[in-house]
Amino acid sequence: MTTLGATAIRAARRFASSLPALFGVLIFTFLLMRVLPGDPAVFFASGPNSGKEEIETIRKQMGLDKPVPQQLFLYLYDVGRGNLGRSLMTGQNVTKDLRERLPASLELTFSALLIALVLAIPLGVLAALKPGSLVDHGVRLFCALGVCVPTFVSGLLLIYIFYYLFGVSPDPTGRVDIFTTLPPAHTGFLLIDFALAGDFDGWWAAFKQLILPACTMALFVIAPLARITRASMLASLGSDFVRTARSVGLSWWRIIITYALRNAILPVITIAGIVFSTMLGANVLVEKVFSWPGVASYALDALLSSDYAPVQGFVLLMASVFVIVNLVVDVLYGIADPRISIG
Amino acid sequence: MGLIYSKQMLGAAAALALFTAAVPANAQTRAETLRYVTGAAVNTLDPNIPGSTREAFAVSLSTYDRLVSFGRKQLNGKWVFDLDTIRGELAESYTVSPDGLKITFKLRSDAKFQDGSPVTAEDVKWSLDRAVTAKILGKAQLLTGSLTDASQFKVIDASTFEVTLPQPDKLALPNLATVYPIIINSKLAKAHATEEDPWAQAWLKENTAGSGAYIVETFKPGEQVILKRNDAWNRAAGDKQAFFKRLIIQSVPEPATRANLVEKGDADIVIDLQASDAQALEAKGKLQVISTPQYNAITFISMNNQMAPFDKPDVRRAVAYALPYDDMFKAALFSRGDLLAGATWADGKPPSGAFPIKQPIKLDLEKAKAYLKAAGYPDGFSTTFSFNVGQSATAEPMAALLKESLAKIGIKVDIQKLPDAQMSTQITEKKLPFFTEGIVAWLPSTDYFYRNFYTGNQRWNYSSIDNAELTAVAQKARFEADKAKYEADGKMLNAMNFDLMPQIPLWQPSQDAVMASNLTGYTYQFHRQVDYRDLSRK
C-alpha cells in the first residue's frame, strides 16, 4: 500500500514538473498562430457582400483589435478559468467542442491501439522465435505493407471492400448509425455508454462503425510495435537468464511469456505510449475518410481557416495528453519491472 | 399604375412539376426522409452570424420564412431560380407604388410561428430592423437594395407592412428574398435578448424562432442537423407542405465517401462531389445527375492592375491570348460548366448587355507575343500565380497548363498554393499579382456584377481596377429604370471590360447535383445550395 501511495505522490510531482512545459506550449502556440499570415477575420467575413465593416466586427469579436500582449494576457486569464475561447468555425465554445470530440478520438485510438497490440506482440514474438524463417519474412512483409500504405488509401480500400462491394459494414459516416438513438452520455465512449445502458443493438451498431477506422489506424502502427517486440525479444531470448531457464528444463511457454516477454516488454510500452499520443493527434486522415467527429479533423479545419482558438485549444490538449500518457507509461514501467521507480 | 402580384397566380404556374408525386399511404420512414451529405458543415442556425457557412444558409431557408421568395424558370432544360419572378412567402401579396418608392406587403392570415403564435407585422418590423441595425451579415446585403435604416420599415396594421425606399431600386424586393432577412418570432427572441445583445444574436445562433417549413430536432455544429417537418407550413408554391417528413443534413468530409454513399442509396442527394466522381456516376446511369452551370458564379484569372507588369493593359491582353482555354476547361472541370471564351462578336461589339457573356478570345500566341512586345516586354517576365488549397482539385491542373502556355511567350510563372485564410488575406491586402479565384452574386444583374467586382478598393475587386468611366456607368445603371437604356449601359460595360481586360473570365462551373433517381423538383438556387423544400420523391 505504501508503495502505491509513494507512486501516486511521485506521479503528482512529476505532473507538476511538466506544468512549465505546458505553459510554454500555450504561449508558443498563441504566438505562432498570430505570426501565420492568414487573417481569420478576413476569411470568415467571406459572405458575398462582406466588406471592411464585417472584418472589423469579427476582429473585435475575436479580440484581435487589441495589442498582442494584451490578447495574450486575456487568453491566459481565460484559460486559467477553463475557457479556451470560441470557435468561429463551429460557433461553439472550444471547451465544449473538445469535450464532445475528444471521447470520439480516444475511443478510436484506444481501439486501434488494442487491435495493434493484440496483433503486433504475437507477430513480433513469432518472428523473434524463428529469425530469418519464412514466418519472420512474412511478418516483415506485412509490417512493411502496413506502414507504406497511407491511412487514407487503406481506409478507402477497406470502405470499398466492406461497405461498397460486400455491404457488410454500415456507411462510414461517424460513430453510430444516424437512426440509432444515443445512450445517455456517461463517459462519452459509445461502447461503454451503450453497455451501461444495456442497449446491445446500439453497442453492436457502434462497434460496427468503429471497427473499420480502428483497423485502418491499427494497420499503420502494427509495424513499429511488431518490429520493436521482435528486436527486444531477440535480445532477451539470447540472454543468460533465458539460457539458465532452458537449462533447468522449464516449459517453453513459461520461458517465453514469463521470462523473455516480460523483460522484453519495456521498450514496447514506451513505443506504445508514443504511438498512442501520435495517433490521437495525427489520425486526421482516418477521421476525415470515416467522417469521424474527432479532435484531429477539427484542428485541421480550424488551422486551414486560421481559427485561432480551436488550434490553440487542440495543441494544449495534445500537450496535456502527452504528459499524461508519459506518466501512465512510467507507472506501467514500474509494474512491468519492479526495479524501476519513477521519479 | 400599381403592380399587383398574387401568390396564387404565380404559384399555379410554378407548381407544375414541383409536387407531382402523391405520398403513398403506407410510406416507409426512409422514403419520407431525405438524407443530404456534404463536405462542409452547418455552424449556426441564424444565417446572419458572421462566419456562417453556405450549409447554414440552406438550413435557414427551411427553418425560417422570408417575406418573399424567388420563383423558378427553365434554363436549357434545367430548373434554376428566377430573379424576375418574386412570389410571396410570408406575404400573401405585395404592391409597388407607381413611383417605385413604397412596397406594401399584406401578410398571410394563416401564417404561424413554430410555437403557434401568429406572424404579425410587428415581428416583420423587428426582424428587418435587426437585419439593418445589428452587426450582422444582412446589413451589407440589404444595403445593395437601398435598405439601410429601421425608419424605412413601417407597421400599418397587424397584417400590413410597408417599406419605403429613398429611390426606386430594382434590387430592393429581390433583396428581401435572399438568405438574410429572415422573419423572427420577435416575442420569443426578445425574451432572450440581453442588454449587450439586444438582437438576441447569441441565442438565435443555437435556437430557431421562425415560421419555416422545418423544425430543428438536433443540431450538432460541424456534424449533423436533423429537421422534422412543420406540418402547419403551407408556403410552397401552390400552398403545399414540404414533402419530406424528416431531413438529415450530415457532414462527410471525404468526397469519395460521399460518392459511395449516394451510389449505394444511403444518401439521397449530394452537390459537392469531385467533377471526376460526378462524371463517373453519370456514366453508370443508376443515379440522376443534374448539372447546372452556376449562372451567377464565375471563375476568373485575375491580374493586379495596380502592380507592374500587369498595370499595362497590353500585358493583360497578352496573357488573355496566351491561355489554352479549351484544354484548361477539360483538365480542370472535365468540361462540366460553361466556358466563357471562344465567342465571335460581330464587328467587335458585345452582343448583349448581360453579364457574364462569352468573350471573343482564344489561344493565339502570335497575337499574345505582339501585345507583349507593344507593352515593352518582348522577352517576357517572371511572376507568381496563386490559388488556394481548397480549390486545388480544379486549380492545380489549370495552373499547370497556364504555366506551360505562358512559358511559350516568355512569361515564367511560379505556382504558389496558399491555405484558404492566407489567400483571402492577401487578396484583401492586394498583395497577389496573378491568381485565380471565383465570385458569386446572389442577385446577378449586370450593374451588380460591375459595381461589386470591378470597382472600389475592396476585396471583391480582385483585379483592383480603378477606372472612373466604368465606375460611373455602373453606378448610373443601378437606378436605370428604362430596360433599353439599361441594356445599352450593359453593352457599354461589357465592351469596356473586354478592352481593358482587367481580369479574364474563364468559366461558370457546373453545380453537379447527384441524386437518387426517384427525387424530383431539384432547382439550382441563388445561394448554390439545395433548397430542401423543393424536393420530393416519386
Interface residues (C-beta under 8 A of the other chain):
Chain A: L36 P37 G38 D39 P40 V42 F43 F44 A45 S46 G47 P48 N49 S50 G51 K52 E53 E54 I55 T57 I58 Q61 L88 M89 T90 G91 Q92 D97 E100 F152 L156 I159 Y160 Y163 Y164 G167 D171 P172 T173 G174 I178 K288 V289 F290 S291 P293 S297 Y298 D301 L303 L304 S305 S306
Chain B: R35 V37 A41 N43 T44 I49 P50 G51 S52 K135 L137 K139 A140 Q141 L143 T144 K205 E206 K220 P221 G222 E223 Q224 I226 I248 Q250 S251 V252 P253 E254 A256 T257 N260 L261 E263 K264 D266 A267 V389 G390 P419 D420 A421 Q422 S424 T425 Q426 T428 V440 A441 W442 N452 Q458 R459
